[in-house]
């Protein structure tokens, strides 16, 4: 899921007419994605998986909440 969202984000070209809301969304999405990726890369401890899973779930909810109707 994270890879699919990341690929979708990367294919979007910055548009100078993007609203501040769009810019804020993209910034928060990118920050969350990087944080999750860092947690996955640095975690050799399986007990951290629930925290990582929760972070991914929160990101998915954020995307759904901010998607077009």
N, C-alpha and C positions, 0 to 999 in steps of 0.2 A: 504494500500500500504506500509506504513511504517513498519508494523509488518511483512509483507512478505519479504521485503528487509532485515530486521533485522534477521529474521530466516535464510535466505539464507546466510547472513554474518556469523552467528554463526556456521553454519554447516561446514564452510570452515576451515580446519585445517591449522595452520601456516606451511609453507613449507620453509625450509632453503634455497632453491634455488629460492625463489620468487625474482623477480627483485626489485630494488628500486622504480620503477614506480608502481608496484603492492602494495608494502608496503605503498607508499604515498597515493595511491587510498584508500586502506583500512583504513588508518589513517584519511583521510579527511572524508570518508563516516561515520566512527564511530563518529567523532567529530560532524558532522552535525546531525546525528541521535540523539545523546545525547542532543544537543542544542534544537532540535525540541521537543523532549520528555519533556525537562525541561520547555519549553515555554507552552506546552499543560498543564502540571501539575500545573503550577503556575498561569495560566490565568483563572480568573473567569470573566474577562471582554470580552464580545462578540465583542467589537470593535477591539480586537487583532487578531481575526480570519483571516482577510485578510493577515496580516503579517505572521501568521503561515502557511497559505495556500501557500503563495509565497515561504516560506522557503522549504516546501515539494516539490513544483514544481521545485525549483532550484536543490534540491537533485535528483529528478527524471531525470532531464535533465543531470546532472552530470553523473549519472549511465549510461544513454543511450549513452552519448558522449564517455564514457570510456569502453563500452561493446565491445566484439569481433564482427567483421563484419559478 
